[in-house]
Amino acid sequence: MTITLAYYGHSCFVVDFDGYKVAFDPYDESVPGYKPLNISANEVLCSHEHFDHHYLDAVTMTHSNEGRPFSLTEIESFHDPEEGRLRGKNTIRILDAGGFRIAHFGDIGCRPSLKQMELLGNLDAALIPIGGTYTLDANEAKALMDELRPKTIIPMHYRLGQYGFDVLEPLDDFTKLYDHVNYVDSKSLTIDKSMQGVYVLDFASED
């Protein structure tokens, strides 16, 4: 099975499992810098119902493939360090398919519990927010990744030039914490068992 990730900016990804597409956290037009989303998918998974993660009108639903080709684990977490009192709940999702485990952390704003950490073990790819204010910040995300040790780390939910909310930390607050970072000249990346390290995808690419 071939698994490809396409990053559309903010926290929005489309994960393609041999033609079966899952969209994560589509945003609306109020997120600064980004063009209006226009994507297609077999299903949509949203980490929570805030406007910048739950804009279903941006996704055209298709039914060309029947049945999920992956198993899904959902982990209820929090959008803030005060057990949801500030911003509510957040759902982390793990997709297992073809021997690969991919986790989209949504807008996680606190360290996972010990039980949750066990569920998050052996990840091939972690899609992790790094921008702070609403989520983990760069240092907190780095500490979590150091503990979980996913093979591939893909940062999301940050500011980069004109893109993203002003209150978010810039991408390089996270990337400077690593000795080596892979910058991909595309919004898409095919997951491979040999891959390791941090990968920054070019969400502005026209591919």
N, C-alpha and C positions, 0 to 999 in steps of 0.2 A: 504494500500500500504506500502511495505517495501522499505526504501531508505537506501542504503549503500554507504559510501564513501571509496575509496581506494586511499591512498596517495603514489605516486611513487617518491617523492622527488622534490626539487626545487619548481615549481608551478604546477606540474602535478598531477591531480586527475582523477579518473574514478568514476562517480556517477552512481549507478545502481538503476533504478526504476523498480523493479519486472522483471528484465531481459533486460530492455532497457537501454543501457549504453551510457553515454556521457563522452568523454575524454576532459579534459581541459589542454591546454598549454603543449603539449609534447615537450621535449627538445632533442637536438641532442647530439652526443657523445663528444662534446667539453666541456661540463659542468663538472668540476673536480669531481672525486670520484665516480660518478654514473655509474652503468652498462648500456649498451645500452638498451633503452626501446624496449619492444615488447608487445604491448597491443592491445586489440580488443575493438571496440565500434561501436555503430550504427551511431554516428555522433561525430564530433570534433569541439570544440569551442576554438578559440585562441584569447587572449586578445589583441595581436598585432603581428607584423610579424618579430620580432627579432628571431635569430636562436635558442635561448634557450626557446622559447615559441611557436614555429610554425613549428616543425619538423614533418610534416604529414606522412613521410615515416615510422615513429615508430608505426603507428596505422594501424591495419588490419580492414577494414570496413566490418561490418556484416549487414545483412538485415533480421534477424530472426523475428524482431518485426516491424510492420509497424505503423508509426504515433507516434509523440511525446506524451508521457503520462503526459506532463507538459506544463505550459505556460512559455514563456520566455520574460523577460524584459532586454533590453540592454541600458546601460547608458554610453554615451561617456564622458570620462574624460581625464586626462593627465598623462603622464609618468614622469613628473617632475614638480617642483613648479613654472615654468615659462611658463605655458600654452602651453606646448609642444615644446617650442623653442629648448630645449636641446635634447629631446629623442622622441618627437612625441606624438601621442595619445594613449590612453588605453581604453579598453572596459570592464566595470564591467557588469557581467551578473547575473541576479536573476532567479532562477528556482522555480516555484510554482507547487506543486503536492501533492495531498492527505492531504491538510491542512498544508504543510510544505513549508517554504521559505528559500532557500539556496542561498547565494551570493558568487561568486568567484570574488575577487577584481582585479585579474590580477596583473599588475605592477603599481598600482596606486602610484603616486609620489607627490600628493598634497591632501589637504583637499577637500572633495566634497563640491559643492555649497549647498545653503539652499534647493533648489528644489531637488537636487540629494539626500540630506539627508532625505527628506520626502519619496522619493521612496525607500530608504534603511531601512525604519522602519519595526519593527515587524519581524526581522529575527530569524529563528530557528538556523541557522548555518552561520557563516562568515568565509570564507577562506581568510586570510589576510596576505600580505607580511610584513615582519618585519625587513629585513636586511639592510635597508638604502642604500646609494650610488645611487642606481637606483630607489628606491621606498621609501615609508615611513620607518623611522627607528623605533626602539623599542618604544621609548617614544611617537612618533607621532601616531603609530599604537594603543598604549594603550589609548591615549587620544581620538582617533576616536571610539574605541570600548566602552569606558566609555560613550560616547555621544549616540551612536547607541544602546547600550545595547542588543546585540544579546544573545540568550540563550546559544549558544555554540560557542566558538572561537577556530579556528584551525590555528595555525601559519604556514607560508610557506615562501619560498624564503629567506633562512638564511644559515649560515655556521655552520656545525657541524663536527668537526674533519677534516677528509679528504674530506668531502662532501661540495660542494659549492665553489663559487668564493672567493678568499682571501679577497676581498674588502668588503664582506658582514659582518655584525655584527653577532656574534654567537647567537644561540638559547637562551642561558641563559640571554642575555641582555634583552630579553622580559619576559621570565618566572619569573625572579627575581622580576618583578614588581607586581606579584600576590602572595597572601598569600597561595593559594593552586592551584596546577596544577595536572591534571590527565594524567599520562603517560600510554599510551596504548601499550601493548606488541604485537602489530599487525599493519599492514599497513591499516587495514579495521576497520570501525566503522559504526554500524547501528544507524541511527538517531532516537532518542526517545524524545517525548515531555517532559519527566521528566528530561532530561539532562540539566545541567547548568555548566558554567565555561570554563576554558581553557583545551583543549585536545591536547596532542602531540602524533602524530601517528608515529609508527616505520616504516619508508619507506624502511628500509633495511630488514625487516622481509620477510621470504620466504613463508608466507601464501598466 
